[in-house]
């Protein structure tokens, strides 16, 4: 196997840098937080309220409660990808001396639950829900922007069959981006020291690029290096079509087969055939000087794209689960949705070098020691 192909395959294995010696090189040596720890906490909750209020306003959503635990038999837990590399924490509840036991899982994301919840809460077309979601992803490599503890604004909105197209996806993405840019302005109004020429503000507009186009631009680079390179020219991008197998034989990134639609054919701006009705927002982080993912989102699978994607993934047996049956029989609505990383977003907007400065999680001693040497104060 060539070095390039080996790098591309390794790039799909999961998030995180994967080596603490490499991470020590990556973290900045000249870092000083612009906010002290008390100011940071004040900023976290002010910005959090701003984003929740404005996300609901822009997308016609309402805040709802969300589970931390789900029944294994429901099939609604998010498997994150389709290669089985990231599995949820499962445990057995014996209940009344095993008379009525339950096998449960801690959620990895609320992606599938949200779509079921649209029916539960009686949402109509153009209406949706937003959650203050908490999850555990035990298979992450713990670095500066990946944590076992995950918090997201997970949202979902009912759509019509006619809205399952690329232009509608872009319209919703732009509304979400407007909220994030507004949140940055709001944070800088509250704490003017965040406005500095050292760290440029977010651009007002996103650049939309298909994963297929980015591969054409940089055919010899693995995915993360392609993202890093394209962000030098476009500091905020939405990558369309994540999950579809590209010309080199690999998807831009593994994506689960049963929530986002990455198989539907679309067109590039110049009319060439492309694929996918989903994507990620990535930005250039001026503090870490690295690519920085803020949100994954997309138009969800319908019965046709669900079957196609499960076939590609070799997971047709998933059709037995209640969630998948509900899609096949139109018992739950068509929808668009996504998850905005809370800690990731706050880390960016508050000019932090590490997730641990804005969220409390568990970190290995080696990482905490590296952060201490770099003047990064990780919360405990």
C-alpha positions in Angstrom: 0.0 0.0 0.0 1.3 3.4 -0.9 2.0 6.0 1.8 -0.7 8.3 0.4 -3.4 5.5 0.5 -2.2 4.4 4.0 -2.6 8.0 5.2 -6.1 8.3 3.7 -7.2 5.1 5.3 -5.8 6.1 8.7 -7.6 9.5 8.3 -11.0 7.7 8.4 -10.3 5.8 11.7 -11.7 8.5 13.9 -11.1 12.0 15.3 -8.2 13.3 17.2 -4.5 13.9 16.5 -3.6 10.4 18.0 -0.2 11.1 19.5 0.7 13.3 22.5 4.2 14.1 21.2 2.6 15.5 18.1 0.0 17.3 20.1 2.7 19.0 22.2 4.1 20.4 18.9 0.7 21.5 17.7 -0.5 23.4 20.8 0.7 27.1 20.7 3.8 28.2 22.7 2.7 31.8 22.9 -0.8 31.4 24.3 -2.3 33.6 27.0 -6.1 33.5 27.6 -7.8 36.8 26.8 -10.4 36.1 29.6 -9.6 35.0 33.2 -11.4 32.0 34.5 -14.3 34.0 36.1 -14.9 36.0 33.0 -14.7 32.8 30.9 -17.6 31.3 32.9 -19.6 34.5 32.5 -19.0 34.5 28.8 -19.9 30.8 28.4 -23.4 31.2 29.7 -24.0 34.6 28.0 -23.0 33.2 24.6 -24.8 30.0 25.2 -28.1 31.8 25.8 -27.6 34.0 22.8 -27.0 31.0 20.5 -30.0 29.0 21.9 -32.4 32.0 21.6 -31.3 33.0 18.1 -31.0 29.5 16.7 -34.6 28.9 17.8 -35.6 32.2 16.2 -33.8 31.8 12.9 -34.9 28.2 12.3 -38.3 28.2 14.0 -37.3 25.8 16.7 -38.3 25.3 20.4 -36.2 24.0 23.2 -37.1 20.4 24.4 -35.7 17.9 26.8 -33.4 15.2 25.4 -32.4 11.8 26.7 -29.0 10.9 28.1 -29.9 7.2 28.0 -31.8 5.1 25.4 -33.0 1.6 25.1 -30.7 -0.6 23.0 -33.7 -2.2 21.3 -35.0 1.2 20.0 -32.0 1.5 17.5 -32.0 5.3 18.0 -28.5 5.7 19.4 -26.1 7.4 17.0 -23.3 5.2 15.9 -21.4 8.2 14.4 -19.9 6.3 11.5 -20.4 3.0 9.6 -17.1 1.2 10.4 -17.9 0.2 14.0 -14.9 2.1 15.4 -16.9 4.2 17.9 -19.3 2.3 20.0 -21.7 3.5 22.8 -21.3 2.7 26.5 -23.9 0.0 27.2 -25.1 -1.4 30.6 -27.7 -3.7 31.9 -30.5 -2.6 34.3 -31.6 -5.7 36.2 -34.7 -3.9 37.4 -37.0 -6.1 39.6 -34.7 -9.1 40.0 -34.4 -9.5 36.2 -38.2 -9.8 35.8 -38.4 -6.7 33.5 -34.7 -5.8 32.7 -33.6 -3.1 30.3 -30.4 -2.9 28.3 -29.5 0.7 28.0 -26.9 2.9 26.3 -25.5 6.4 26.9 -26.2 8.4 23.8 -23.4 9.4 21.5 -25.6 12.0 19.8 -29.4 12.6 19.6 -29.5 12.5 15.8 -32.1 9.7 15.4 -34.0 10.5 18.6 -34.7 14.0 17.4 -36.4 12.8 14.3 -38.6 10.5 16.3 -39.3 13.4 18.7 -40.6 15.6 15.9 -43.7 13.3 15.9 -43.8 13.0 19.6 -44.0 16.8 20.0 -46.4 17.3 17.1 -44.1 19.4 14.9 -45.5 20.6 11.6 -43.7 21.6 8.4 -41.3 24.5 9.1 -41.3 23.8 12.9 -38.6 22.0 14.8 -36.9 21.4 18.1 -33.5 22.2 19.7 -31.9 20.4 22.6 -29.1 21.0 25.1 -27.7 17.6 24.4 -25.1 15.8 26.6 -23.3 12.6 25.4 -20.3 10.4 26.0 -18.0 9.2 23.2 -15.5 6.9 24.8 -13.5 6.1 21.7 -12.2 9.5 21.0 -8.5 10.3 21.3 -8.4 13.1 23.9 -6.6 16.1 22.4 -7.2 19.9 22.4 -10.6 19.7 20.6 -11.9 16.2 21.3 -13.4 15.1 24.6 -15.1 12.0 26.0 -17.8 14.4 27.3 -19.7 16.0 24.4 -22.3 18.8 24.5 -24.2 20.0 21.5 -27.1 22.0 20.4 -28.8 19.1 18.6 -31.7 20.5 16.4 -34.2 19.0 13.9 -36.9 20.6 11.7 -39.7 19.2 9.6 -39.5 19.7 5.9 -41.5 18.8 2.7 -40.4 16.4 0.0 -39.8 19.4 -2.3 -37.3 20.8 0.2 -35.0 17.8 -0.1 -32.5 19.7 -2.3 -29.2 21.5 -2.2 -30.5 25.0 -2.3 -32.7 24.5 0.7 -29.8 22.9 2.6 -27.7 26.0 1.8 -30.5 28.3 2.9 -30.6 26.6 6.4 -26.8 26.5 6.7 -26.6 30.3 6.0 -29.2 30.9 8.7 -27.2 28.9 11.2 -24.0 30.7 10.2 -25.7 34.0 10.8 -26.3 33.0 14.4 -22.7 31.9 14.9 -21.3 35.2 13.5 -23.8 37.1 15.6 -22.7 35.2 18.7 -19.1 36.3 18.0 -20.1 39.9 17.8 -22.1 39.6 21.0 -19.2 38.0 22.9 -16.9 40.8 21.7 -19.4 43.5 22.8 -19.5 41.9 26.3 -15.7 41.4 26.5 -14.0 43.9 24.1 -10.6 42.2 24.7 -11.8 39.4 22.5 -11.7 41.8 19.5 -8.0 41.8 18.5 -6.1 41.9 15.3 -4.2 38.8 16.4 -7.3 36.7 16.0 -9.4 37.7 12.9 -13.2 37.5 13.3 -15.3 35.1 11.4 -16.2 36.0 7.8 -19.8 37.1 7.2 -20.3 34.5 4.5 -19.5 30.9 4.2 -17.9 29.2 1.1 -19.7 26.1 -0.1 -17.6 23.3 -1.6 -18.4 19.7 -2.4 -16.1 17.1 -0.9 -15.6 15.9 -4.5 -14.4 19.3 -5.5 -11.9 19.5 -2.6 -10.5 16.1 -3.6 -10.1 17.4 -7.2 -8.2 20.4 -5.8 -5.8 18.3 -3.7 -5.9 14.7 -4.9 -2.8 13.6 -3.1 -3.7 14.8 0.4 -5.6 12.9 3.1 -8.8 14.4 4.2 -7.6 16.5 7.2 -4.7 17.9 5.2 -7.2 18.7 2.4 -9.3 20.6 4.9 -6.3 22.4 6.3 -5.1 23.4 2.9 -8.5 24.7 1.6 -9.0 26.7 4.8 -5.9 28.8 3.9 -7.9 30.2 1.0 -11.4 30.0 2.5 -11.3 30.5 6.3 -14.9 29.3 6.7 -16.4 26.6 4.6 -19.3 24.2 4.4 -18.2 20.8 2.9 -21.1 19.2 1.0 -21.5 15.4 0.6 -19.6 13.8 3.5 -20.0 10.0 3.4 -20.2 9.5 -0.4 -17.3 7.4 -1.8 -15.1 9.8 -3.7 -13.0 9.2 -6.8 -10.0 7.8 -4.8 -12.3 5.1 -3.3 -12.7 6.7 0.1 -15.4 9.0 1.5 -14.3 12.4 2.7 -15.1 11.0 6.2 -17.1 8.0 7.3 -20.7 9.0 8.1 -23.4 6.8 9.5 -25.7 5.4 6.8 -29.0 6.0 8.5 -29.3 9.7 9.3 -27.8 12.2 6.8 -28.5 11.7 3.1 -25.1 11.5 1.4 -26.1 9.4 -1.6 -28.6 11.7 -3.4 -27.2 13.2 -6.7 -26.9 16.9 -6.8 -25.1 19.4 -9.0 -22.1 21.7 -8.5 -22.4 25.4 -9.3 -21.0 24.7 -12.8 -23.5 21.9 -13.4 -21.3 18.8 -12.8 -22.9 15.8 -11.0 -22.1 15.6 -7.3 -23.6 13.8 -4.3 -25.0 14.5 -0.9 -27.4 16.7 1.0 -25.3 17.0 4.1 -22.1 18.5 5.3 -19.9 20.1 7.9 -18.9 23.7 8.8 -15.2 24.1 9.3 -13.3 27.2 10.1 -9.7 28.2 10.5 -8.9 28.6 14.2 -6.4 31.4 14.6 -5.5 30.4 18.2 -4.6 26.7 17.5 -3.7 27.5 13.9 -5.6 24.4 12.9 -8.8 23.3 11.2 -11.8 23.5 13.5 -15.1 21.8 13.0 -18.2 23.5 14.4 -21.2 21.6 13.2 -22.4 18.6 11.2 -25.8 18.7 9.6 -27.9 17.6 6.7 -31.2 16.7 5.1 -32.1 13.3 6.6 -32.6 10.1 4.7 -35.9 9.1 3.2 -36.9 5.5 2.5 -35.1 5.4 -0.8 -31.8 6.9 0.4 -31.9 4.9 3.6 -32.0 1.6 1.6 -29.2 2.7 -0.7 -26.9 3.9 2.1 -27.5 0.8 4.2 -26.7 -1.3 1.2 -23.4 0.6 0.6 -22.5 0.2 4.3 -23.5 -3.5 4.4 -26.0 -2.8 7.2 -29.3 -3.9 5.7 -30.0 -5.7 8.9 -30.6 -2.3 10.5 -34.0 -2.2 8.8 -35.4 -4.4 11.6 -35.1 -1.5 14.1 -38.2 0.6 15.0 -36.5 3.8 13.9 -35.7 2.5 10.5 -39.1 0.9 10.0 -40.6 4.3 10.9 -38.7 5.9 8.0 -39.7 3.2 5.6 -43.4 3.4 6.5 -43.4 7.3 6.7 -44.4 7.2 10.4 -41.9 10.0 11.1 -41.6 13.2 9.1 -38.9 14.2 6.6 -36.5 16.5 8.3 -33.3 18.5 8.3 -31.1 18.7 11.3 -27.7 18.9 12.9 -25.5 19.3 15.9 -23.5 22.4 16.8 -20.7 21.6 19.2 -21.1 23.8 22.2 -17.6 23.5 23.6 -16.1 23.7 20.2 -18.0 26.9 19.4 -17.2 28.5 22.8 -13.6 27.5 22.4 -13.4 29.4 19.1 -15.5 32.4 20.0 -13.7 32.9 23.4 -10.3 32.5 21.8 -9.3 29.4 23.8 -6.6 26.9 23.0 -8.2 23.8 24.5 -11.7 22.5 25.1 -10.9 21.9 28.7 -10.9 25.7 29.3 -14.7 25.9 28.6 -15.9 22.4 29.6 -15.2 20.0 32.5 -14.3 16.5 31.4 -11.6 13.9 32.1 -8.2 14.2 30.6 -5.1 12.0 31.0 -2.2 13.4 33.1 0.1 13.6 30.1 -2.3 16.0 28.4 -2.8 18.1 31.6 0.9 18.4 32.0 1.4 19.5 28.4 -1.3 22.2 28.9 0.3 23.4 32.1 3.6 23.9 30.3 1.7 25.8 27.5 -0.1 28.2 29.9 -3.4 26.5 29.2 -5.6 26.2 32.4 -7.8 23.1 32.1 -10.9 23.0 34.3 -11.2 20.1 36.8 
